[in-house]
């Protein structure tokens, strides 16, 4: 008897939930229909609706044309050739690394260089830069370790990343090394990452907040003068180290050319283990 009562109660509850959901689901539809009926009665409603649609369409087309014009050079850029045998590279190959447009944070003569290959729209890169690990490592090892940020925009998944890389290099040109790293820090701090980051205007405005000429930054970005430099960094390191994602950290002993890698964002302890080993090799 008790089982029968229990089953009956469950069925009634389910019926009540179902009927309530059905009634609630119909209310918005009726409200929307009534609102549309009122709008249809207004003078010139349909004509205004058509005009608004035309205006919206024109704005979308204009935006797409501007976006295409801004990014055509990026889309024409070939993808990096990836070295699938990066674990077999020789010390001589590492020595051939080109250090063009490399900006060193901390001691230029440091024994160990921490090189980060990074994408300014990458969520894991953002995590690394906001963790405080970089600053902590530089402080711990004093003048024995420096930090080098290199541009590695992942064009296929982050279409605005090449533009953001261009912006960072333009800031370096206009304001020097210290502002370059400050700008990168601020880009990550305000970035929403993954397709939702910056436009040329908004990233130029960010530079303006750092007392850098907004118009000059914007003009520099639109000139794409650092496109080849970024491409060389991306392609060379993909060929040597097989980099295909970011952040990719490479720790290099500048005396012996021994090196270690740390892909992704790791805690300070992981870097300490690698750096301590390299200081003895």
Buried (B, 14 or more C-beta within 10 A) or exposed (E): EEEEEEEEEEEEEEEEEEEEEEEEEEEEEEEEEEEEEEEEEEEEEEEEEEEEEEEEEEEEEEEEEEEEEBBEEBEEBEEBEEBEEBEEBEEEBBEEBEEEBBBBBBBEEBBBBBBBBBBBBBBBBBBBBEBEBBBBBBEEBEEBBBBBBBBBBBBEEBBBBBBBBBBBBBBBBBBEEEBBBBBBBBBBEEBEBEEEBBBBEEBBBBBBEEEBBBEBBBEBBBEBEBBEBBBBBBBBBBBBBBBBBBBBBBBBBBEEBBBBBBBBBBEBEBBBEBBEEBBEE
